[in-house]
């Protein structure tokens, strides 16, 4: 009898083990955490077209408009390289600052005026060029020289500063041409002087807009071109020849005119867009006269300042993506509220949608992602939340039991 009882227990033991394992599996399957639900975006980007506007382009010559920190660059007329007169001094100033950088508030190193510099002054006077008087032994700081070339447009100081910085005008020309090439100004060439009086320094309106954007990103140069007057040795006071400065929020940059170039004006003006100060850079080149270039630039600047339009990038309840539920169905993710901004007329505004994996027990109304307009020259970063539209269905017990790995 004892042996028979033992045999029966041995026969039941595997069954008990199986029942225990099965019970453990069922308990584990019904209680185990489910895998996160993974999203699928409905579109890789959320885009909206800003309503069209209207820029006032000049009747003659070529022109362009750009906004630093953006890809906006609009142009008008054939963009053929042509002489740019004293607008070339923007290149001179940037090249010198590239070689001898200044921080805001610094005067920088000092140049002592030589007899050669006096001879250059006399030569430009004889040619009826723009000058600032100098005397041998006079000392000018780098900052003062930049003021002299950007405000009264002193041709003699431009050449003297280039020689002081680079050793000679040919050495300056070589450096400046490499510099503008590095900036991507492929239609710009620096010729035989630093003043722009010689007609072999050429560029296009669109290149000059790009150059102006670089100038406005330099805090020292941006400060100088906004000055109405400056105090210099010998002449005591010089005035800015940019007579548009201070009107229509114009803060720079450089005038130019010669017989070969006609009238040229590289302008910069401010406009508050989306609560931030935006700089608009314009160029009119090849105008019949400097006055025409300035007048046409003023009209272009005013139209550019009015060339912004409100746009809705994503409306409330815009479908951003879905979550596939492994045990059946999908759940939508939608924006909660609108994403709006003010953009450049005719441009396309692009926002970035993002959805993150979520736990299977996430409930309707919970935030699962966002649609974000990235920071740019026109706006700071803006986002609208994306929330789950419905509750994901719960898996059945059978599904849990038959899908142990999900």
Number of C-alpha atoms within 10 A of each C-alpha: 6 6 7 9 10 10 11 10 10 11 11 10 11 11 11 11 11 11 12 12 12 12 12 12 15 16 12 14 20 18 11 12 12 16 13 16 21 16 22 18 15 14 12 13 15 18 16 17 16 21 16 12 15 13 18 14 21 20 12 16 21 23 32 26 27 24 22 21 14 11 11 13 15 14 17 18 15 11 18 13 18 22 31 33 28 31 30 27 27 26 25 27 22 21 23 21 19 12 11 12 14 19 11 11 8 12 14 15 11 15 18 13 18 16 12 11 21 17 15 19 25 17 14 17 16 9 10 9 18 18 21 23 16 24 16 13 11 13 18 22 16 24 20 21 22 27 27 27 28 31 24 22 28 24 26 28 29 26 25 25 25 24 18 18 19 18 12 15 20 17 14 26 22 15 17 23 19 16 17 20 14 10 13 13 19 14 18 23 21 27 23 18 25 30 28 29 28 19 18 17 25 22 24 25 31 26 21 33 28 22 21 28 21 17 21 21 13 16 12 19 24 19 14 22 25 19 18 17 16 16 13 19 14 12 10 8 13 17 17 24 16 25 14 18 20 14 10 15 16 23 25 31 28 25 31 27 25 19 12 15 25 22 27 34 34 28 28 30 24 18 20 11 19 15 11 13 14 19 25 24 29 31 33 34 39 25 23 16 18 21 17 21 27 25 16 22 27 22 16 24 27 17 16 23 21 15 17 21 17 14 19 16 22 22 15 13 15 16 17 26 22 20 23 15 18 16 15 12 10 17 20 20 30 25 26 20 14 17 20 18 19 17 23 24 20 15 17 14 19 16 21 15 23 19 21 15 14 19 14 20 14 16 15 16 15 16 20 20 23 23 25 21 23 14 12 12 16 23 18 13 11 15 17 20 19 27 22 24 20 15 16 23 15 12 15 11 12 11 16 19 15 11 11 13 9 12
